[in-house]
Amino acid sequence: AKQVSIYEYDEEKHMRQEREASWEEGRLSGIKEGEERGRLSGRMELLKEQIQKKLSKGLSLFEIAEDLEEDETLIAELFQKIQE
């Protein structure tokens, strides 16, 4: 009689579990990346709105950058996008 271990290795099951774990890891990574992109996009949209409001009040790009505590280059780039 052949003795069989109660811990038989099931390669197919193991490979399926590995695929599922990898898929889940990739899915979570994608969600995290999407959330980060969304936050950045939202922040840029908010800055554009603030720039427009401050421009309507007659402030210069330098004054806006100072007021928003942002780099003047970033404010200028966003201003260009607003103009497009």
N, CA, C and O atoms as a CHARMM CRD file, in Angstrom:
* protein
*
  336
    1    1 ALA  N      0.84100  -1.18200   0.00000 PROA 1      0.00000
    2    1 ALA  CA     0.00000   0.00000   0.00000 PROA 1      0.00000
    3    1 ALA  C      0.88000   1.23700   0.00000 PROA 1      0.00000
    4    1 ALA  O      1.91700   1.29000   0.66000 PROA 1      0.00000
    5    2 LYS  N      0.44300   2.21100  -0.74600 PROA 2      0.00000
    6    2 LYS  CA     1.18900   3.45800  -0.88800 PROA 2      0.00000
    7    2 LYS  C      0.66700   4.44700   0.15100 PROA 2      0.00000
    8    2 LYS  O     -0.54000   4.63600   0.30700 PROA 2      0.00000
    9    3 GLN  N      1.61100   5.07300   0.85600 PROA 3      0.00000
   10    3 GLN  CA     1.22900   6.05600   1.86400 PROA 3      0.00000
   11    3 GLN  C      1.11600   7.43200   1.19300 PROA 3      0.00000
   12    3 GLN  O      1.99100   7.81300   0.41600 PROA 3      0.00000
   13    4 VAL  N      0.05900   8.16900   1.48600 PROA 4      0.00000
   14    4 VAL  CA    -0.15700   9.47700   0.88300 PROA 4      0.00000
   15    4 VAL  C     -0.14800  10.51800   1.99700 PROA 4      0.00000
   16    4 VAL  O     -0.77800  10.34900   3.04100 PROA 4      0.00000
   17    5 SER  N      0.57900  11.59100   1.74300 PROA 5      0.00000
   18    5 SER  CA     0.65300  12.67300   2.71900 PROA 5      0.00000
   19    5 SER  C     -0.67100  13.42700   2.74900 PROA 5      0.00000
   20    5 SER  O     -1.31500  13.61600   1.71800 PROA 5      0.00000
   21    6 ILE  N     -1.06100  13.84900   3.92900 PROA 6      0.00000
   22    6 ILE  CA    -2.28700  14.64400   4.02800 PROA 6      0.00000
   23    6 ILE  C     -2.05300  16.05100   3.47600 PROA 6      0.00000
   24    6 ILE  O     -3.00500  16.80300   3.26800 PROA 6      0.00000
   25    7 TYR  N     -0.80400  16.40300   3.24300 PROA 7      0.00000
   26    7 TYR  CA    -0.44600  17.71400   2.71300 PROA 7      0.00000
   27    7 TYR  C     -0.00600  17.59400   1.25700 PROA 7      0.00000
   28    7 TYR  O      1.03000  18.14100   0.88100 PROA 7      0.00000
   29    8 GLU  N     -0.77500  16.89100   0.43900 PROA 8      0.00000
   30    8 GLU  CA    -0.41300  16.72100  -0.96300 PROA 8      0.00000
   31    8 GLU  C     -0.32900  18.08000  -1.63100 PROA 8      0.00000
   32    8 GLU  O     -1.14700  18.96800  -1.39000 PROA 8      0.00000
   33    9 TYR  N      0.66600  18.21600  -2.46300 PROA 9      0.00000
   34    9 TYR  CA     0.87200  19.46100  -3.18900 PROA 9      0.00000
   35    9 TYR  C     -0.01800  19.47300  -4.42100 PROA 9      0.00000
   36    9 TYR  O      0.04400  18.56400  -5.25000 PROA 9      0.00000
   37   10 ASP  N     -0.82400  20.47700  -4.53500 PROA 10     0.00000
   38   10 ASP  CA    -1.71200  20.62900  -5.68800 PROA 10     0.00000
   39   10 ASP  C     -1.19500  21.81900  -6.49700 PROA 10     0.00000
   40   10 ASP  O     -1.49600  22.97200  -6.18600 PROA 10     0.00000
   41   11 GLU  N     -0.41600  21.52300  -7.53700 PROA 11     0.00000
   42   11 GLU  CA     0.22800  22.57800  -8.32700 PROA 11     0.00000
   43   11 GLU  C     -0.79500  23.50200  -8.97800 PROA 11     0.00000
   44   11 GLU  O     -0.61900  24.72000  -8.98100 PROA 11     0.00000
   45   12 GLU  N     -1.84800  22.93800  -9.52100 PROA 12     0.00000
   46   12 GLU  CA    -2.86400  23.75000 -10.18800 PROA 12     0.00000
   47   12 GLU  C     -3.50300  24.73300  -9.19900 PROA 12     0.00000
   48   12 GLU  O     -3.69600  25.90800  -9.51100 PROA 12     0.00000
   49   13 LYS  N     -3.82300  24.23500  -8.01700 PROA 13     0.00000
   50   13 LYS  CA    -4.42100  25.09500  -6.98800 PROA 13     0.00000
   51   13 LYS  C     -3.43200  26.17900  -6.56500 PROA 13     0.00000
   52   13 LYS  O     -3.80500  27.33800  -6.38700 PROA 13     0.00000
   53   14 HSD  N     -2.17600  25.79200  -6.40800 PROA 14     0.00000
   54   14 HSD  CA    -1.13800  26.74700  -6.01200 PROA 14     0.00000
   55   14 HSD  C     -0.99500  27.85100  -7.06300 PROA 14     0.00000
   56   14 HSD  O     -0.93000  29.03100  -6.71700 PROA 14     0.00000
   57   15 MET  N     -0.94700  27.47600  -8.33600 PROA 15     0.00000
   58   15 MET  CA    -0.80000  28.45700  -9.41200 PROA 15     0.00000
   59   15 MET  C     -2.01400  29.38600  -9.45500 PROA 15     0.00000
   60   15 MET  O     -1.86200  30.58700  -9.67900 PROA 15     0.00000
   61   16 ARG  N     -3.20900  28.84900  -9.24500 PROA 16     0.00000
   62   16 ARG  CA    -4.42500  29.66000  -9.22900 PROA 16     0.00000
   63   16 ARG  C     -4.37000  30.67700  -8.08100 PROA 16     0.00000
   64   16 ARG  O     -4.72300  31.84300  -8.25500 PROA 16     0.00000
   65   17 GLN  N     -3.92500  30.22100  -6.91800 PROA 17     0.00000
   66   17 GLN  CA    -3.81400  31.11700  -5.76500 PROA 17     0.00000
   67   17 GLN  C     -2.78600  32.21600  -6.02600 PROA 17     0.00000
   68   17 GLN  O     -2.99800  33.36900  -5.65100 PROA 17     0.00000
   69   18 GLU  N     -1.68000  31.86200  -6.66500 PROA 18     0.00000
   70   18 GLU  CA    -0.64900  32.85500  -6.99700 PROA 18     0.00000
   71   18 GLU  C     -1.20400  33.89800  -7.96800 PROA 18     0.00000
   72   18 GLU  O     -0.97200  35.09400  -7.79300 PROA 18     0.00000
   73   19 ARG  N     -1.93800  33.44500  -8.99500 PROA 19     0.00000
   74   19 ARG  CA    -2.53800  34.37400  -9.96300 PROA 19     0.00000
   75   19 ARG  C     -3.52300  35.30700  -9.27300 PROA 19     0.00000
   76   19 ARG  O     -3.52400  36.51400  -9.51400 PROA 19     0.00000
   77   20 GLU  N     -4.36200  34.73800  -8.41200 PROA 20     0.00000
   78   20 GLU  CA    -5.35400  35.55300  -7.70700 PROA 20     0.00000
   79   20 GLU  C     -4.68200  36.58800  -6.81400 PROA 20     0.00000
   80   20 GLU  O     -5.11400  37.73900  -6.75800 PROA 20     0.00000
   81   21 ALA  N     -3.63300  36.18200  -6.11900 PROA 21     0.00000
   82   21 ALA  CA    -2.91300  37.11200  -5.24200 PROA 21     0.00000
   83   21 ALA  C     -2.25700  38.21700  -6.06800 PROA 21     0.00000
   84   21 ALA  O     -2.29400  39.38600  -5.68400 PROA 21     0.00000
   85   22 SER  N     -1.65900  37.85000  -7.20100 PROA 22     0.00000
   86   22 SER  CA    -1.01600  38.84600  -8.06400 PROA 22     0.00000
   87   22 SER  C     -2.04500  39.79500  -8.64900 PROA 22     0.00000
   88   22 SER  O     -1.81000  41.00100  -8.72700 PROA 22     0.00000
   89   23 TRP  N     -3.19500  39.25000  -9.06300 PROA 23     0.00000
   90   23 TRP  CA    -4.24600  40.08300  -9.62600 PROA 23     0.00000
   91   23 TRP  C     -4.73300  41.08900  -8.58400 PROA 23     0.00000
   92   23 TRP  O     -4.90200  42.27000  -8.88600 PROA 23     0.00000
   93   24 GLU  N     -4.95400  40.62300  -7.37200 PROA 24     0.00000
   94   24 GLU  CA    -5.44000  41.50000  -6.30200 PROA 24     0.00000
   95   24 GLU  C     -4.41300  42.58200  -5.99000 PROA 24     0.00000
   96   24 GLU  O     -4.77200  43.73900  -5.77600 PROA 24     0.00000
   97   25 GLU  N     -3.14300  42.21000  -5.96400 PROA 25     0.00000
   98   25 GLU  CA    -2.07300  43.18200  -5.71100 PROA 25     0.00000
   99   25 GLU  C     -2.06700  44.25100  -6.80400 PROA 25     0.00000
  100   25 GLU  O     -1.93800  45.44000  -6.51200 PROA 25     0.00000
  101   26 GLY  N     -2.20300  43.83200  -8.05200 PROA 26     0.00000
  102   26 GLY  CA    -2.24800  44.77600  -9.16800 PROA 26     0.00000
  103   26 GLY  C     -3.46700  45.67700  -9.10800 PROA 26     0.00000
  104   26 GLY  O     -3.38100  46.87100  -9.39600 PROA 26     0.00000
  105   27 ARG  N     -4.59900  45.10400  -8.73300 PROA 27     0.00000
  106   27 ARG  CA    -5.83700  45.88000  -8.62200 PROA 27     0.00000
  107   27 ARG  C     -5.70500  46.96300  -7.55400 PROA 27     0.00000
  108   27 ARG  O     -6.08600  48.11300  -7.77100 PROA 27     0.00000
  109   28 LEU  N     -5.16100  46.58000  -6.40100 PROA 28     0.00000
  110   28 LEU  CA    -4.98800  47.54800  -5.31500 PROA 28     0.00000
  111   28 LEU  C     -3.99900  48.63900  -5.69900 PROA 28     0.00000
  112   28 LEU  O     -4.18800  49.80900  -5.36400 PROA 28     0.00000
  113   29 SER  N     -2.94600  48.24800  -6.40100 PROA 29     0.00000
  114   29 SER  CA    -1.96100  49.22000  -6.86700 PROA 29     0.00000
  115   29 SER  C     -2.61200  50.20700  -7.83000 PROA 29     0.00000
  116   29 SER  O     -2.34400  51.40600  -7.76800 PROA 29     0.00000
  117   30 GLY  N     -3.46100  49.70900  -8.71400 PROA 30     0.00000
  118   30 GLY  CA    -4.16900  50.56700  -9.66100 PROA 30     0.00000
  119   30 GLY  C     -5.11800  51.52600  -8.96800 PROA 30     0.00000
  120   30 GLY  O     -5.22200  52.69200  -9.35000 PROA 30     0.00000
  121   31 ILE  N     -5.80100  51.04100  -7.96100 PROA 31     0.00000
  122   31 ILE  CA    -6.71600  51.90000  -7.19900 PROA 31     0.00000
  123   31 ILE  C     -5.93100  53.01800  -6.52400 PROA 31     0.00000
  124   31 ILE  O     -6.32900  54.18200  -6.57000 PROA 31     0.00000
  125   32 LYS  N     -4.81700  52.65800  -5.89800 PROA 32     0.00000
  126   32 LYS  CA    -3.99400  53.65600  -5.20800 PROA 32     0.00000
  127   32 LYS  C     -3.49400  54.71000  -6.19100 PROA 32     0.00000
  128   32 LYS  O     -3.54400  55.90600  -5.90400 PROA 32     0.00000
  129   33 GLU  N     -3.01100  54.26400  -7.35200 PROA 33     0.00000
  130   33 GLU  CA    -2.51100  55.20100  -8.36000 PROA 33     0.00000
  131   33 GLU  C     -3.63500  56.11500  -8.84700 PROA 33     0.00000
  132   33 GLU  O     -3.42900  57.31400  -9.03100 PROA 33     0.00000
  133   34 GLY  N     -4.81400  55.54800  -9.05300 PROA 34     0.00000
  134   34 GLY  CA    -5.95900  56.34300  -9.48800 PROA 34     0.00000
  135   34 GLY  C     -6.36000  57.39100  -8.46200 PROA 34     0.00000
  136   34 GLY  O     -6.69600  58.52200  -8.81500 PROA 34     0.00000
  137   35 GLU  N     -6.32400  57.01300  -7.20000 PROA 35     0.00000
  138   35 GLU  CA    -6.66300  57.96300  -6.13400 PROA 35     0.00000
  139   35 GLU  C     -5.64800  59.09700  -6.08800 PROA 35     0.00000
  140   35 GLU  O     -6.01900  60.25900  -5.91900 PROA 35     0.00000
  141   36 GLU  N     -4.36800  58.76500  -6.23700 PROA 36     0.00000
  142   36 GLU  CA    -3.32700  59.79500  -6.22400 PROA 36     0.00000
  143   36 GLU  C     -3.49900  60.75400  -7.39400 PROA 36     0.00000
  144   36 GLU  O     -3.38700  61.96800  -7.22900 PROA 36     0.00000
  145   37 ARG  N     -3.77300  60.20800  -8.57500 PROA 37     0.00000
  146   37 ARG  CA    -4.00100  61.06000  -9.75100 PROA 37     0.00000
  147   37 ARG  C     -5.21400  61.95800  -9.53400 PROA 37     0.00000
  148   37 ARG  O     -5.19600  63.13600  -9.89000 PROA 37     0.00000
  149   38 GLY  N     -6.26200  61.39500  -8.95000 PROA 38     0.00000
  150   38 GLY  CA    -7.47600  62.16600  -8.69100 PROA 38     0.00000
  151   38 GLY  C     -7.23800  63.31000  -7.72200 PROA 38     0.00000
  152   38 GLY  O     -7.73800  64.41700  -7.92100 PROA 38     0.00000
  153   39 ARG  N     -6.47600  63.04000  -6.67700 PROA 39     0.00000
  154   39 ARG  CA    -6.16000  64.10100  -5.71200 PROA 39     0.00000
  155   39 ARG  C     -5.36700  65.21700  -6.38400 PROA 39     0.00000
  156   39 ARG  O     -5.66200  66.39600  -6.19100 PROA 39     0.00000
  157   40 LEU  N     -4.36200  64.84400  -7.17400 PROA 40     0.00000
  158   40 LEU  CA    -3.53500  65.84300  -7.85200 PROA 40     0.00000
  159   40 LEU  C     -4.37700  66.65000  -8.83200 PROA 40     0.00000
  160   40 LEU  O     -4.26000  67.87400  -8.90000 PROA 40     0.00000
  161   41 SER  N     -5.21800  65.96600  -9.58300 PROA 41     0.00000
  162   41 SER  CA    -6.08300  66.64400 -10.54600 PROA 41     0.00000
  163   41 SER  C     -7.02500  67.61700  -9.82900 PROA 41     0.00000
  164   41 SER  O     -7.21200  68.74800 -10.27700 PROA 41     0.00000
  165   42 GLY  N     -7.60400  67.17900  -8.73600 PROA 42     0.00000
  166   42 GLY  CA    -8.49300  68.03800  -7.95900 PROA 42     0.00000
  167   42 GLY  C     -7.77800  69.24900  -7.39500 PROA 42     0.00000
  168   42 GLY  O     -8.32600  70.35100  -7.37300 PROA 42     0.00000
  169   43 ARG  N     -6.55700  69.04200  -6.94200 PROA 43     0.00000
  170   43 ARG  CA    -5.76100  70.14900  -6.39400 PROA 43     0.00000
  171   43 ARG  C     -5.47100  71.18000  -7.48000 PROA 43     0.00000
  172   43 ARG  O     -5.55800  72.38400  -7.23800 PROA 43     0.00000
  173   44 MET  N     -5.12400  70.70200  -8.68500 PROA 44     0.00000
  174   44 MET  CA    -4.82400  71.61100  -9.78800 PROA 44     0.00000
  175   44 MET  C     -6.07400  72.38600 -10.20700 PROA 44     0.00000
  176   44 MET  O     -5.99400  73.57500 -10.51500 PROA 44     0.00000
  177   45 GLU  N     -7.22000  71.71800 -10.22000 PROA 45     0.00000
  178   45 GLU  CA    -8.47300  72.39800 -10.56900 PROA 45     0.00000
  179   45 GLU  C     -8.80500  73.47400  -9.53800 PROA 45     0.00000
  180   45 GLU  O     -9.24500  74.56700  -9.89600 PROA 45     0.00000
  181   46 LEU  N     -8.59500  73.16800  -8.26500 PROA 46     0.00000
  182   46 LEU  CA    -8.84400  74.15300  -7.21200 PROA 46     0.00000
  183   46 LEU  C     -7.92200  75.35500  -7.38200 PROA 46     0.00000
  184   46 LEU  O     -8.36000  76.49900  -7.26700 PROA 46     0.00000
  185   47 LEU  N     -6.64200  75.09300  -7.65700 PROA 47     0.00000
  186   47 LEU  CA    -5.70700  76.20100  -7.86400 PROA 47     0.00000
  187   47 LEU  C     -6.12800  77.06000  -9.05500 PROA 47     0.00000
  188   47 LEU  O     -6.04700  78.28600  -8.99400 PROA 47     0.00000
  189   48 LYS  N     -6.57700  76.42300 -10.13700 PROA 48     0.00000
  190   48 LYS  CA    -7.02800  77.19200 -11.31000 PROA 48     0.00000
  191   48 LYS  C     -8.19900  78.09800 -10.94000 PROA 48     0.00000
  192   48 LYS  O     -8.24800  79.25900 -11.34700 PROA 48     0.00000
  193   49 GLU  N     -9.13900  77.56200 -10.16600 PROA 49     0.00000
  194   49 GLU  CA   -10.28600  78.36900  -9.73800 PROA 49     0.00000
  195   49 GLU  C     -9.82700  79.54700  -8.88400 PROA 49     0.00000
  196   49 GLU  O    -10.31000  80.66700  -9.04700 PROA 49     0.00000
  197   50 GLN  N     -8.89000  79.28500  -7.97200 PROA 50     0.00000
  198   50 GLN  CA    -8.38800  80.35300  -7.11200 PROA 50     0.00000
  199   50 GLN  C     -7.64200  81.40600  -7.92600 PROA 50     0.00000
  200   50 GLN  O     -7.75500  82.60200  -7.65800 PROA 50     0.00000
  201   51 ILE  N     -6.88200  80.95700  -8.91800 PROA 51     0.00000
  202   51 ILE  CA    -6.15300  81.89100  -9.78000 PROA 51     0.00000
  203   51 ILE  C     -7.14200  82.78700 -10.51700 PROA 51     0.00000
  204   51 ILE  O     -6.95800  84.00300 -10.57200 PROA 51     0.00000
  205   52 GLN  N     -8.18700  82.19500 -11.08200 PROA 52     0.00000
  206   52 GLN  CA    -9.19100  82.98300 -11.80500 PROA 52     0.00000
  207   52 GLN  C     -9.84200  84.02700 -10.90000 PROA 52     0.00000
  208   52 GLN  O    -10.02600  85.17500 -11.30400 PROA 52     0.00000
  209   53 LYS  N    -10.18600  83.63200  -9.69100 PROA 53     0.00000
  210   53 LYS  CA   -10.81700  84.56900  -8.75500 PROA 53     0.00000
  211   53 LYS  C     -9.87600  85.72000  -8.41800 PROA 53     0.00000
  212   53 LYS  O    -10.29100  86.87700  -8.36900 PROA 53     0.00000
  213   54 LYS  N     -8.61000  85.39400  -8.18700 PROA 54     0.00000
  214   54 LYS  CA    -7.64900  86.42900  -7.80300 PROA 54     0.00000
  215   54 LYS  C     -7.29000  87.32900  -8.98100 PROA 54     0.00000
  216   54 LYS  O     -7.02700  88.51700  -8.79800 PROA 54     0.00000
  217   55 LEU  N     -7.27900  86.76600 -10.19500 PROA 55     0.00000
  218   55 LEU  CA    -7.05400  87.59200 -11.38500 PROA 55     0.00000
  219   55 LEU  C     -8.19700  88.58700 -11.55500 PROA 55     0.00000
  220   55 LEU  O     -7.97200  89.73800 -11.92900 PROA 55     0.00000
  221   56 SER  N     -9.42500  88.14100 -11.27900 PROA 56     0.00000
  222   56 SER  CA   -10.58600  89.03000 -11.41500 PROA 56     0.00000
  223   56 SER  C    -10.53500  90.16400 -10.39600 PROA 56     0.00000
  224   56 SER  O    -11.17600  91.19900 -10.58200 PROA 56     0.00000
  225   57 LYS  N     -9.77700  89.97100  -9.32500 PROA 57     0.00000
  226   57 LYS  CA    -9.60300  91.01900  -8.31300 PROA 57     0.00000
  227   57 LYS  C     -8.41900  91.92100  -8.64300 PROA 57     0.00000
  228   57 LYS  O     -8.11400  92.85900  -7.90600 PROA 57     0.00000
  229   58 GLY  N     -7.74800  91.62200  -9.77400 PROA 58     0.00000
  230   58 GLY  CA    -6.66000  92.48600 -10.22300 PROA 58     0.00000
  231   58 GLY  C     -5.28100  92.12600  -9.69900 PROA 58     0.00000
  232   58 GLY  O     -4.34300  92.90900  -9.85200 PROA 58     0.00000
  233   59 LEU  N     -5.13600  90.96600  -9.09000 PROA 59     0.00000
  234   59 LEU  CA    -3.81600  90.57300  -8.58300 PROA 59     0.00000
  235   59 LEU  C     -2.92700  90.07700  -9.72600 PROA 59     0.00000
  236   59 LEU  O     -3.41500  89.52700 -10.71400 PROA 59     0.00000
  237   60 SER  N     -1.62400  90.28100  -9.57500 PROA 60     0.00000
  238   60 SER  CA    -0.65900  89.78100 -10.55900 PROA 60     0.00000
  239   60 SER  C     -0.35200  88.31700 -10.25900 PROA 60     0.00000
  240   60 SER  O     -0.68400  87.80900  -9.18800 PROA 60     0.00000
  241   61 LEU  N      0.28700  87.64300 -11.22300 PROA 61     0.00000
  242   61 LEU  CA     0.66500  86.24500 -10.99700 PROA 61     0.00000
  243   61 LEU  C      1.60800  86.12000  -9.80800 PROA 61     0.00000
  244   61 LEU  O      1.51600  85.16700  -9.03400 PROA 61     0.00000
  245   62 PHE  N      2.51100  87.07900  -9.66400 PROA 62     0.00000
  246   62 PHE  CA     3.43000  87.05400  -8.52500 PROA 62     0.00000
  247   62 PHE  C      2.64900  87.16000  -7.21400 PROA 62     0.00000
  248   62 PHE  O      2.90700  86.41300  -6.27000 PROA 62     0.00000
  249   63 GLU  N      1.69800  88.09100  -7.16100 PROA 63     0.00000
  250   63 GLU  CA     0.89500  88.27200  -5.94400 PROA 63     0.00000
  251   63 GLU  C      0.05200  87.02500  -5.64600 PROA 63     0.00000
  252   63 GLU  O     -0.11300  86.63400  -4.49100 PROA 63     0.00000
  253   64 ILE  N     -0.47000  86.41900  -6.69900 PROA 64     0.00000
  254   64 ILE  CA    -1.27100  85.20400  -6.52400 PROA 64     0.00000
  255   64 ILE  C     -0.40300  84.08700  -5.95500 PROA 64     0.00000
  256   64 ILE  O     -0.81100  83.38700  -5.02900 PROA 64     0.00000
  257   65 ALA  N      0.79200  83.92200  -6.51100 PROA 65     0.00000
  258   65 ALA  CA     1.71700  82.89000  -6.02800 PROA 65     0.00000
  259   65 ALA  C      2.04900  83.12300  -4.55900 PROA 65     0.00000
  260   65 ALA  O      2.06800  82.18400  -3.76400 PROA 65     0.00000
  261   66 GLU  N      2.30700  84.36400  -4.20800 PROA 66     0.00000
  262   66 GLU  CA     2.61100  84.69600  -2.81100 PROA 66     0.00000
  263   66 GLU  C      1.40900  84.40400  -1.91700 PROA 66     0.00000
  264   66 GLU  O      1.54900  83.80100  -0.85200 PROA 66     0.00000
  265   67 ASP  N      0.24100  84.83000  -2.35300 PROA 67     0.00000
  266   67 ASP  CA    -0.97700  84.66000  -1.56800 PROA 67     0.00000
  267   67 ASP  C     -1.31000  83.17700  -1.36000 PROA 67     0.00000
  268   67 ASP  O     -1.72500  82.77500  -0.27200 PROA 67     0.00000
  269   68 LEU  N     -1.12500  82.36600  -2.41300 PROA 68     0.00000
  270   68 LEU  CA    -1.44600  80.94100  -2.32700 PROA 68     0.00000
  271   68 LEU  C     -0.27900  80.10400  -1.80400 PROA 68     0.00000
  272   68 LEU  O     -0.39800  78.89200  -1.62300 PROA 68     0.00000
  273   69 GLU  N      0.83700  80.76600  -1.56600 PROA 69     0.00000
  274   69 GLU  CA     2.05500  80.09100  -1.09800 PROA 69     0.00000
  275   69 GLU  C      2.44600  78.95800  -2.04300 PROA 69     0.00000
  276   69 GLU  O      2.74200  77.84100  -1.61800 PROA 69     0.00000
  277   70 GLU  N      2.43900  79.28000  -3.34100 PROA 70     0.00000
  278   70 GLU  CA     2.81200  78.33100  -4.38500 PROA 70     0.00000
  279   70 GLU  C      3.94500  78.92600  -5.20300 PROA 70     0.00000
  280   70 GLU  O      4.19400  80.13100  -5.17400 PROA 70     0.00000
  281   71 ASP  N      4.62300  78.05100  -5.93300 PROA 71     0.00000
  282   71 ASP  CA     5.70500  78.47600  -6.80700 PROA 71     0.00000
  283   71 ASP  C      5.12800  79.30100  -7.96100 PROA 71     0.00000
  284   71 ASP  O      4.11200  78.93700  -8.55200 PROA 71     0.00000
  285   72 GLU  N      5.78900  80.40700  -8.26800 PROA 72     0.00000
  286   72 GLU  CA     5.29600  81.28600  -9.32600 PROA 72     0.00000
  287   72 GLU  C      5.25800  80.57400 -10.68200 PROA 72     0.00000
  288   72 GLU  O      4.39500  80.86000 -11.51300 PROA 72     0.00000
  289   73 THR  N      6.19800  79.64700 -10.90200 PROA 73     0.00000
  290   73 THR  CA     6.22600  78.88700 -12.15200 PROA 73     0.00000
  291   73 THR  C      4.95900  78.04500 -12.29300 PROA 73     0.00000
  292   73 THR  O      4.36500  77.99100 -13.37000 PROA 73     0.00000
  293   74 LEU  N      4.54800  77.39700 -11.22100 PROA 74     0.00000
  294   74 LEU  CA     3.32400  76.59100 -11.24600 PROA 74     0.00000
  295   74 LEU  C      2.11400  77.46800 -11.53200 PROA 74     0.00000
  296   74 LEU  O      1.24800  77.09900 -12.32500 PROA 74     0.00000
  297   75 ILE  N      2.05300  78.62000 -10.89300 PROA 75     0.00000
  298   75 ILE  CA     0.93100  79.53900 -11.10500 PROA 75     0.00000
  299   75 ILE  C      0.89800  79.99200 -12.56400 PROA 75     0.00000
  300   75 ILE  O     -0.17200  80.07500 -13.16600 PROA 75     0.00000
  301   76 ALA  N      2.06900  80.28400 -13.13100 PROA 76     0.00000
  302   76 ALA  CA     2.14300  80.70700 -14.53400 PROA 76     0.00000
  303   76 ALA  C      1.69200  79.58500 -15.47100 PROA 76     0.00000
  304   76 ALA  O      0.98500  79.83800 -16.44700 PROA 76     0.00000
  305   77 GLU  N      2.09700  78.34900 -15.17800 PROA 77     0.00000
  306   77 GLU  CA     1.68300  77.20400 -16.00500 PROA 77     0.00000
  307   77 GLU  C      0.17100  77.01700 -15.96000 PROA 77     0.00000
  308   77 GLU  O     -0.46700  76.79300 -16.98900 PROA 77     0.00000
  309   78 LEU  N     -0.38900  77.11000 -14.77200 PROA 78     0.00000
  310   78 LEU  CA    -1.84000  76.95400 -14.63600 PROA 78     0.00000
  311   78 LEU  C     -2.57500  78.11000 -15.31000 PROA 78     0.00000
  312   78 LEU  O     -3.64500  77.92000 -15.88800 PROA 78     0.00000
  313   79 PHE  N     -2.00000  79.30100 -15.23400 PROA 79     0.00000
  314   79 PHE  CA    -2.58400  80.46400 -15.90200 PROA 79     0.00000
  315   79 PHE  C     -2.64400  80.22000 -17.41100 PROA 79     0.00000
  316   79 PHE  O     -3.64100  80.53800 -18.05900 PROA 79     0.00000
  317   80 GLN  N     -1.56800  79.65200 -17.96200 PROA 80     0.00000
  318   80 GLN  CA    -1.54600  79.33700 -19.39900 PROA 80     0.00000
  319   80 GLN  C     -2.65500  78.34600 -19.75400 PROA 80     0.00000
  320   80 GLN  O     -3.31500  78.49400 -20.78200 PROA 80     0.00000
  321   81 LYS  N     -2.85700  77.34700 -18.91600 PROA 81     0.00000
  322   81 LYS  CA    -3.91300  76.35500 -19.17100 PROA 81     0.00000
  323   81 LYS  C     -5.29800  76.99300 -19.10600 PROA 81     0.00000
  324   81 LYS  O     -6.20000  76.61100 -19.85100 PROA 81     0.00000
  325   82 ILE  N     -5.45900  77.95900 -18.22100 PROA 82     0.00000
  326   82 ILE  CA    -6.73400  78.66400 -18.10700 PROA 82     0.00000
  327   82 ILE  C     -7.01100  79.42700 -19.40100 PROA 82     0.00000
  328   82 ILE  O     -8.15000  79.49000 -19.86300 PROA 82     0.00000
  329   83 GLN  N     -5.95600  80.00600 -19.98000 PROA 83     0.00000
  330   83 GLN  CA    -6.09800  80.81300 -21.19500 PROA 83     0.00000
  331   83 GLN  C     -6.41600  79.97800 -22.42900 PROA 83     0.00000
  332   83 GLN  O     -6.94200  80.51100 -23.40600 PROA 83     0.00000
  333   84 GLU  N     -6.11000  78.68000 -22.40900 PROA 84     0.00000
  334   84 GLU  CA    -6.32400  77.81200 -23.58100 PROA 84     0.00000
  335   84 GLU  C     -7.77600  77.53600 -23.83500 PROA 84     0.00000
  336   84 GLU  O     -8.11200  76.82400 -24.78200 PROA 84     0.00000
